[in-house]
Amino acid sequence: MMLGMVILSCGGRSHDIRVVASDYALHAPDSVASGLAHFTLENRGRVVHELVVGLLQRGKGAREIVEAAQANARLRDLPAQYLEGPPFAAQFAWPGATSPATVTVELQAGREYALICTLRDTMTAPPHAALGMLRVLRVR
């Protein structure tokens, strides 16, 4: 038995969003148009980084992301902190490389999305998001 999945976009608009990771920041546009978005992650840092994409709860933003990271919130706990539901996906990129994966998300107009790296350099080091490795992406 074969199972398949079809992604439909009502608006028909599709665009690419390139996110560049460095030690310890994510570089991405401040805002993008609504519609189907394909995220790619390029790592220009010296350590492995990830891109986690999730829909922010209304009224939540960078402050809540950093506070949760500083409190060592686990990925599965982020909906209780600032995400509206679980993250959509995560992709990883090794130093000096672009992830071979693409994360595709239907972005809703008027909403904001969290782009974060939750990795740590060591078991006792803070999560990268606690060091400022995050972006809030506004969708118009």
Sequence and secondary structure as in RCSB ss.txt:
>XXXX:A:sequence
MMLGMVILSCGGRSHDIRVVASDYALHAPDSVASGLAHFTLENRGRVVHELVVGLLQRGKGAREIVEAAQANARL
RDLPAQYLEGPPFAAQFAWPGATSPATVTVELQAGREYALICTLRDTMTAPPHAALGMLRVLRVR
>XXXX:A:secstr
         SS  EEEEEEEEETTEEE  SEE SEEEEEEEEE SSS EEEEEEEB TT  HHHHHHHHHTT  G
GGHHHHTBSSS SEEEEE TT B S  EEEEE TT EEEEE    SSTTS  GGGGT EEEEEE 
